[in-house]
Amino acid sequence: MIKKSKKGISGIVASVILIALVIASVTIVWKVVQGMISSKLKQSSSCFDIMDKVTLGAYTCFNSSGNEILFEIDVADINLDKVVVLVSGKGTTKSYTITNEEQELGLLSYPNREKSVKLPGENAGLTYIINDSAESPDLIKISPVINNNQCGVSDFITEIGSCSLI
């Protein structure tokens, strides 16, 4: 009769293999999670501390005689790609994306009423005119875009007064 040896892997070798598999698995999972976390941190850090740096100025009003909405955007010491402006009233919302490049958006510049508008530079402000509004809006809000990431609403106005009072 032939005797077969019934030897297996020793407990120490099995433990070392299991530890190596766990370390490899944790490393792979960490690399995936780290990539997701770093991209989210980059997005959120571009919008950090902008709340008082992009605002609607004091010259935001409704001109009922001309059916116009005037709104002013003031930019502090921050470099913007764009600003998204939402104007809401009577169940409708209009959106305007103002960039650093001059473009026609259905807005006019104030006071010269040119059709090409662009975003104000750093430490500046510009006033824009929407000239197709029959009624005063209920809400105007702005959201800056920095490093191609749209930030949350940085300012809004819910009570838009009459331009004759300014």
Secondary structure, DSSP 4 states (H G I P E B T S, - for coil): -PPPP-----HHHHHHHHHHHHHHHHHHHHHHHHHHHHHHHHHHHHTTT-TTTEEE-S--EEETTTTEEEEEEEE-S---SEEEEEEEETTEEEEEEEESS-EESS-EETTT--SEE----TTEEEEEEE---SS--SEEEEEEEETTEE----EEES--EEGGG-
